[in-house]
Amino acid sequence: MKSHSKLSQLFLVLALLLSHTMCAVVAAGYTNMCWGIRYACYSAPASTAFLPVIPYSIGILVCLGLALVFRRR
């Protein structure tokens, strides 16, 4: 019983870490793209910096799903 509670908390913490990491990665990528577009003649739009959101959000959803499963047991 206690191990399920600990696993639930572990997956909640992992989801939180993933969300904070995602924000840092996307912010750094966006600022890099804006700089590159202005000064280095990048041809891709700045919105391509948001592409890492897809795998991060999948990981966050998986962690939250596992936390919910272990919370109910």
C-alpha positions in Angstrom: 0.0 0.0 0.0 2.7 2.5 0.9 4.8 1.6 -2.1 1.9 2.6 -4.4 1.7 6.0 -2.6 5.5 6.5 -3.0 5.3 5.6 -6.7 2.4 8.0 -7.2 4.4 10.8 -5.6 7.5 9.9 -7.7 5.6 10.1 -10.9 4.0 13.4 -9.9 7.5 14.8 -9.2 8.7 13.5 -12.5 5.8 15.2 -14.4 6.6 18.4 -12.6 10.3 18.2 -13.5 9.4 17.4 -17.1 7.1 20.4 -17.4 9.8 22.8 -16.0 12.4 21.3 -18.3 10.1 21.7 -21.2 9.5 25.4 -20.4 13.3 26.0 -20.2 14.0 24.2 -23.5 11.3 25.9 -25.4 12.2 29.4 -24.0 15.9 28.9 -24.9 15.0 27.6 -28.4 12.6 30.4 -29.0 15.1 33.1 -28.0 17.8 31.4 -30.1 15.5 31.3 -33.1 14.5 35.0 -32.7 18.1 36.0 -32.6 19.0 33.8 -35.6 16.1 35.2 -37.7 17.2 38.7 -36.9 21.0 38.4 -37.2 22.0 35.1 -38.8 19.4 35.0 -41.5 17.6 31.8 -40.4 14.8 30.9 -42.8 12.7 28.8 -40.4 10.0 30.6 -38.4 10.4 31.1 -34.7 7.4 28.9 -34.0 9.6 25.8 -34.8 11.0 26.3 -31.3 7.7 24.9 -30.0 8.2 21.4 -31.6 9.9 19.9 -28.5 6.6 20.4 -26.7 5.2 17.3 -28.4 7.5 14.7 -26.8 7.6 16.5 -23.5 3.8 16.6 -23.3 3.6 12.9 -24.1 6.1 12.2 -21.3 4.2 14.4 -18.8 0.8 12.8 -19.7 2.4 9.3 -19.2 3.8 10.3 -15.8 0.5 11.8 -14.8 -1.4 8.7 -15.9 0.9 6.4 -14.0 0.6 8.6 -10.9 -3.2 8.3 -11.2 -3.0 4.6 -11.6 -0.8 4.1 -8.6 -2.9 6.6 -6.5 -6.0 4.5 -7.1 -4.4 1.2 -6.0 
